Amino acid sequence: HFFACMLAAAVILTGTAWGDLVDGVAATVGPEVILHSDIMEEIGPLLANLRTQAKSQEAFQAEADKAVREALELAIDQKILYRQAELLGLQVEDKAIEERLEKIQKQYGTPEEFSKMLDEAGETMSDFRKRLRKQILAISMGMRKRKELQAKASVSEEDMRKFYDEHQQEFSRTERVRLRRIFLNAEKNPEAQAKARARLEALRDEAQQGADFTAMARQYSQGPDAAEGGEVGWVSRGDLVPVLEEAAFALAPGDVSEVIETDFGFQILRAEEKQEAGALSFEEARTEIEPKLRALSADKQYRVWMDELRKRSRVRVVL
């Protein structure tokens, strides 16, 4: 039995030439084959990780069986999508292949360990790069089709209203405030800290007298958001460290906080807008609902499209 063999191989992954253990045909897509070893190369690190985390042999087998089945289905889809990408003449840059290869190598530890794994599986690095190219093209084809289907999806006002009425729990809002800040670094010595505090006190006075807080943030702030005029954005309770949260939610729109000291330096906050907790109105929620419904429609149509391609591709799973 295919999955039983795969799981048996997974149990003895470490230090074993498992490429030899799992050789054989797992599925065919038209004239092309998907080998047991192809699946194992894809999910080897995942199975090894599952093995170390599993609470029991039965738990490991259940999780590993699920992972193998999902990997096989994905491999079948990728074969089909790659064929479609080839028909459309899609291309992939060498840079994308090398970036993907680097990420995979890290999963196995070092490049040397990865090369050893390829040797044990009977595959060259050149072969593996070719396989990566096909995978990236398949993924690109899938993304292209989903975008196309989302653009074509029709979402009516009635559809959005119905979704809003049936998912009220999704459209509640916690209390939140939109902030800007001016941040100054300060070394851990009294002189530097006193200087930073005094500078912020002066900037706070200027802001309270009508100076442009955004312009001052661009000019004086040393935070990563300085170029955006100190724009922090919307924050909810729990997003900030307690001392900043307490100051932020005590502000009314337009107010500037006292100078606040944190482990990273000193800052002053300005509240741009404030919203109380409550349910979003339909008009507020529709900006979230429309893309969500478009994505759901695209997912459904994408699966129909893939099912049709599977039928035409003569897929056969060998168990």
Secondary structure, 3 states (H helix, E strand, C coil): CHHHHHHHHHHCCCCCCHHHHCCCEEEEECCEEEEHHHHHHHHHHHHHHHHHHCCCHHHHHHHHHHHHHHHHHHHHHHHHHHHHHHHHCCCCCHHHHHHHHHHHHHHCCCHHHHHHHHHHHCCCHHHHHHHHHHHHHHHHHHHHHHHHHHHHCCCCHHHHHHHHHHCHHHHEECCEEEEEEEEECCCCCHHHHHHHHHHHHHHHHHHHCCCCHHHHHHHHCCCCCHHHCCEEEEEECCCCCHHHHHHHHCCCCCCECCCEEECCEEEEEEEEEEECCEECCHHHHHHHHHHHHHHHHHHHHHHHHHHHHHHHHCEEECC
